[in-house]
Amino acid sequence: MRVLAIDCALEACSAAVLNNLAGMIVASESRVMQRGHAEAVMPLIARVMDRAGLAFSELDRIAVTVGPGSFTGLRVGIAAARGIALAAGKPAVGLSTLAGLAAPHIADNDGTPVAAAIDARHDCVYLQVFGPDGRTVLAPRLAPLAEAVQAAIAGPARIVGSAAARVAEAWPVDEPPPTLVDQRRAPDIAWIARLGAAAAAGESPPKPLYLRAPDARPQEASRLPRR
């Protein structure tokens, strides 16, 4: 299976092509950025496809991160994935950023849970907790920092994501500390490609996973009266 993976949901713009039969990433590129994904994503994808020596019609699947993350960034990535899938006549699958962050640590299989925590501001985090086998222990949610700490201390957890350090700093002194604090701010695009290849077709449509309402709201005074 040949998978094109795309990630614009957090603080990177990334793409990769996985040849699952060969067991290797044949081309990838990742640029760290907090804004500008809309301008960067299609040229970046074109470069990756050129390095892979593939036409879009030769792909088997497109995988894309769907959040939680930046409202603008994740919509840019999803739009790109949907457009390519439609034009090439290929299926697209959506993957959460939390699963993408946790994936390499789950693959380590060291027997401890993994808590993926992304900074959601206002003393909150986007949180998901996985068992050592990758099974979801706590489903994706927006949680206050204190709640995230309580969820993570159920075992000698590993913590990954942009809020990992904040969770570790709030750790109770009478609890065994985390065995790993990985502060990466975006998933490894190679793991998004691998998760995309493993996803069941048709079960993960590429639609946004927001977990909370947008901060920006229309001003009531600017609304036009309905007729």
N, C-alpha and C positions, 0 to 999 in steps of 0.2 A: 504494500500500500504506500502511495506517495501522498504526503500530507503537507499542505501549506499552513503554517501556524502564524497568527497575527496577534500582537498584543499592543494596545494603546491605552489600557485602562488606568495605569498608574504613572510612575515617573520614568517611563521609557517608551520608545517607539521601536518595535522589534518585529522581525519576521524570520522564519526558518522553513526549510524544506526537509522533511524526513523521508527517507526511503526505508520503510519498515522491514521489507524483506531483506535488505542488506544490513539492517540494524544500525544505521548511521544517519547523522545529519549531514546532508550533502552541501548545504549552503545556509548561512545565517548572517544577520546583521542586527545590532542593537545600539540605539542611540539614547543616552540619558537625556531626558527633557521633561519639564513640567508643563509646558505649553507648546503649541506649534505642531501638534500631531497631525492636524488636518492637512497641512502643507507637506509634511514629511512622509506620510505613510505610503502613498502610491509610488513615488520615486524609489523609496526603500524596497518595497515589494518587487518592483521591476528589476532592481539590481540583484536581489536575491534569486529571482527566477532566472535571470540571465546567467548567474554563476552556476546555478543548478543545471543549466542547459535544457530547461523544460518549457513547454508551452502550457498555458493554463488548462488546456483540454487534456493534457497528459496526467493531471492530478486526479486523485481518487476522492479527496476530501479536503475541505477547508475548515480549520479550527480557529476559534477566536475567543479571547477573554471577554466576558460579559459583565464583569464587576464582582464585588463592589469596587468602586474607584471614582475617578473623575467623571462627572456627568458628560462633559464634552468628549473626553478621551475615549471612553468606552463606546460612545455612540459613533465616533469616527471609525473605530476598529470594526464594529458590527456592520456599519454601512459598507465598508470596504469588503468585508467577507461576504456579505449578502450579494453585493454587486458582482464580485468575481464568480461566486457560486451560480448565480443566475445566468451570467454570460457564458460560462463554461459548461453549464448543465450538470454541475456536481453538487453533492450534498454538503451542507455546512453544519457544524456542531459548535455549541457554546460551552465554555468552561469557566468556572469561577476562578478569580485571582487567588482566593484563599486556598483552593485545592492546588493551584499551580505553585504557590509558595511552599506548601507543605510537601509536595511530591518528592523532592530529592531526599528529604529527611525520612519520609515513610519508606522509601526504597532502601535506606540504610538498615532498616529492620533491626534496631538495637533494643527493641522491646519496651520503649517508653513512648507515651503519647506525644503528639505534636499539636501545639496551639498556634494557629495562624492569626495574627493580629495586625490590622492595618489602622493607622491613625485616621480617625474620623473627625478630629477636632472637638472642641467643647467638652474635653475630658471624657470622650467616648471612643470606642474602637469598633471596627468591624471584626467579628470574631467567629472562628470555627475551630472546634477541637476534634482531632482524629485519634483513633486508637492506633497501636503499633502496626496493625494490619491494614490501615487505611480506612477502616470503617468509621463513619461519622458518629462521634460521641455527643457532640453538641452542634446542632444545625446552624448555618450561617445566620448571624443576627447583628444588630447594632446594640452594643452593650456599654454601660458606664464602665470606666476603668476598674473600679472596685469589683464589679461583677465579673469582669474578665479575669482578674487575679484569682478570684474564688473558683472560677471554672477551671483554671489552669493548674491549681495546686492539688487537684484530685490525684495526681501521681507526680513522679519526678520528671516533669514535662520538659520538652524542648519547645522553645518559642521562636517563631520566625515572622518577619514582617516589619513594616516601618514603625509599629508601636511596640516591638519586642522589648526595647530598652525601657520604655515607660512601664510596661507590665513587670519587668524584672526589678525595677527600682521600687515599685510598690509592694514587693513580695514580703509577706510576714516574716519577721526574724525568727520565729519559732517553727517555721516550716523548712523542709529540705529545699535548697535553692534549685533553680532550673539547671539542667545538665548542659543546656546549650541556649545561647541567645544570639540569633542570627538576624541582623538588622537590615537585610536586603530590602530594597524599596520597590522592587518589581520582580515578577517571576522570571526564572530562566526560560527563555523562549524554547530551548530544546525540550524542556519538560512539558511545555504546552503542546508541542508537536506530538510527544509520546502519549500524553493523555488524550489528545485528539484521535490518535490511531486506535486507542483502546476503547473509546467511547462507543456505546451501542448506538447504531444508526437510528435516527428518528426520535431518540429519547431526550436529546439535549438541544432544542432549537436555539439559535443565536438571538436571544432577546435579553434586554438589559436586566441585571440583578442590582437594583438600586439600594434596597434595605432601608432607605429613608427618603423623605421628600426633599426636593431641591431647596437650597437656601434662598435663592432668588424667587420672589413671588411678584405677580403683577400688582401694581398699585390700583386700589379701588377707584381712585379719582380719575384714572385714565381709561376706565372701562366705558365703552359706548353703550347707551341704553338699548335694550332689546325691543324689537317691534313685534 
